[in-house]
Amino acid sequence: MAEIDNNQSGDTRRDFLKKSTLITALSLTPLTVLKAADNKVDEQFAELFEKIPLNLKVNNKAFVLKVEPRVTLLDLLREQLHLTGTKKGCDHGQCGACTVHVDGVRINSCLSLAVMNEGKSITTIEGLANGDVLHPMQAAFIKHDGFQCGYCTPGQIMSAVACVREGHANSKEEIREYMSGNICRCGAYPNIVDAIQEVKEKGTAV
């Protein structure tokens, strides 16, 4: 019983010391600092210094930006440039919904930090059409009803264009192999393969 009383007494002394130290620290802190902390000025200040300048060309338009090093290319496109045609699916590079072209090469934009693309040219689904004239692959998707639910369609089209450009659309089997990074598989999937094959066989520039 006596041991319990000693522990309780020790806890009380420690609590008293902690509280008195905190009160002393607060009493000595300038009011302006406390107000700044309350308004999260310190976070805003740190954020200002953490941002890195970034030059990009997106859909043939030049951008001068400042981004945090941790921001992915996908989030930059969607949240800062408001190009929401590129979709966020799995966010782990497994579904292909976020496929864009960087200097003509298809990538999963969720796996690429924005700062890694300094000076590069990005093409998103918004950049494929020529004004009101659809890109041949977009037109083929419409003709063959390859839209599926629509969510993965932008990524499918970007990969489909790359598939033809890379010379990997010589058969349905080859198309399926080189479109395997875009994993949506609903009832319209065969139509996507047909659309890609038609564009390839027409020899249309993509």
Secondary structure, DSSP 4 states (H G I P E B T S, - for coil): -HHHHHHHHHHHHHHHHHHHHHHHHHHHS-HHHHHHHHTTHHHHHHHHHH-EEEEEEETTEEEEEEE-TT-BHHHIIIIIS--TTS--SSSSSSS-TTEEEETTEEEEGGGSBGGGGTT-EEE-GGGTSBTTBPPHHHHHHHHTT--TTSSSHHHHHHHHHHHHHTT--SSHHHHHHHTTTS---STTHHHHHHHHHHHHHHT---
